[in-house]
Amino acid sequence: MTGMEAGVAGSGERDYVLGTHREEIERLGLQHRVWRPQVLECWRRAGITVGSRVLDVGAGPGYATLDLAEVVGPTGEVHAVERSGNFLEHARRACEARGLANVRFHEQDLMAGPLEVAHMDAAWCRWVASFVSDPAKLAGAVARALKPGGAAIFHEYLDYRTWRLAPPCPPLEAFVSEVMASWRASGGEPDIALSLPALLEDAGLTVTHLEPKVFVVPPTDFIWKWPSEFVEINLQRLLELGRVDEAWTQRVRQALRTAEADPRTLMITPMVLEIVARRRG
Ligand SMILES: C[S@@+](CC[C@H](N)C(=O)[O-])C[C@H]1O[C@@H](n2cnc3c(N)ncnc32)[C@H](O)[C@@H]1O
């Protein structure tokens, strides 16, 4: 089912290369649950605490937004900026359901115009820089939203090609190449963390922490679910985009199933770089 079939209004809904349909919302939820322990720990180290004012940049359906709102509590504030009205509506409803009144929602394109928020203690940005047309503009917008000393925290891909299986699985490697090509075709860059530290320095931030994150896990590990769910949903997306045909998707699906059925298989996950940078002056 596409976003339009799901009743999502507005042509902008199709802008994001991975889509904003229900399955993608669910996938982003699983992805957040897999990463939550890493994320909570990095927020704590960067100084996010009770009473903090935090910007969630490209918040998606709001999974991190909810956790941030709970961490900062009623004396703090979270501002979720997101282009997709469908995602933002999901975030809004989830906050209401949890009784969280400390979140403000901004339906805004990060590439168009200045952000409405300033003097933030921190900004959180995950898996967004790969999809924007101008990452330097993103770095500038984040820098301007922070107070002096405020922390910009990024989790972005450093080396997407680390995503492999052991023993090697050529159909999965072909899939990874196709995903990278599809992001580039839509104006993004998968390995954006190669450029981000320099862009942040140029934007008036000082990089204070860099940490690569990569996992090597068997099929029974919860972390396995993060990339494997992505394969299923993104095969559909690549078909929709007309980049591959049904037979190609079946080969990838079958190869992954076979690998998954063997408990000796290991998955090496796509490498993410954690970046913390502080606004100068
Ligand atoms: C992979 S999702 C990540 C969502 C969320 N940060 C998370 O970690 O779950 C990428 C998000 O970036 C948003 N995005 C991409 N380009 C954007 C832009 N120019 N302005 C605002 N949001 C954008 C997409 O709509 C999508 O919600």
PDBQT file of the ligand as one rigid body, heavy atoms in Angstrom, charges set to zero:
ROOT
HETATM    1  C1  LIG A 301      14.639   7.779   8.054  1.00  0.00    +0.000 C 
HETATM    2  S1  LIG A 301      13.457   8.973   8.586  1.00  0.00    +0.000 S 
HETATM    3  C2  LIG A 301      14.051   9.244  10.240  1.00  0.00    +0.000 C 
HETATM    4  C3  LIG A 301      12.996   9.792  11.151  1.00  0.00    +0.000 C 
HETATM    5  C4  LIG A 301      13.453  10.010  12.598  1.00  0.00    +0.000 C 
HETATM    6  N1  LIG A 301      14.539  10.980  12.665  1.00  0.00    +0.000 N 
HETATM    7  C5  LIG A 301      13.878   8.707  13.228  1.00  0.00    +0.000 C 
HETATM    8  O1  LIG A 301      15.055   8.557  13.531  1.00  0.00    +0.000 OA
HETATM    9  O2  LIG A 301      13.009   7.850  13.407  1.00  0.00    +0.000 OA
HETATM   10  C6  LIG A 301      13.930  10.481   7.751  1.00  0.00    +0.000 C 
HETATM   11  C7  LIG A 301      13.023  11.646   8.073  1.00  0.00    +0.000 C 
HETATM   12  O3  LIG A 301      13.560  12.857   7.552  1.00  0.00    +0.000 OA
HETATM   13  C8  LIG A 301      12.486  13.637   7.072  1.00  0.00    +0.000 C 
HETATM   14  N2  LIG A 301      12.992  14.611   6.096  1.00  0.00    +0.000 N 
HETATM   15  C9  LIG A 301      13.724  14.354   5.001  1.00  0.00    +0.000 A 
HETATM   16  N3  LIG A 301      13.988  15.509   4.338  1.00  0.00    +0.000 NA
HETATM   17  C10 LIG A 301      13.392  16.494   5.051  1.00  0.00    +0.000 A 
HETATM   18  C11 LIG A 301      13.289  17.912   4.876  1.00  0.00    +0.000 A 
HETATM   19  N4  LIG A 301      13.857  18.510   3.845  1.00  0.00    +0.000 N 
HETATM   20  N5  LIG A 301      12.619  18.628   5.800  1.00  0.00    +0.000 NA
HETATM   21  C12 LIG A 301      12.030  18.021   6.868  1.00  0.00    +0.000 A 
HETATM   22  N6  LIG A 301      12.090  16.682   7.085  1.00  0.00    +0.000 NA
HETATM   23  C13 LIG A 301      12.756  15.928   6.184  1.00  0.00    +0.000 A 
HETATM   24  C14 LIG A 301      11.571  12.604   6.425  1.00  0.00    +0.000 C 
HETATM   25  O4  LIG A 301      10.271  13.110   6.190  1.00  0.00    +0.000 OA
HETATM   26  C15 LIG A 301      11.625  11.514   7.468  1.00  0.00    +0.000 C 
HETATM   27  O5  LIG A 301      10.693  11.717   8.487  1.00  0.00    +0.000 OA
ENDROOT
TORSDOF 0
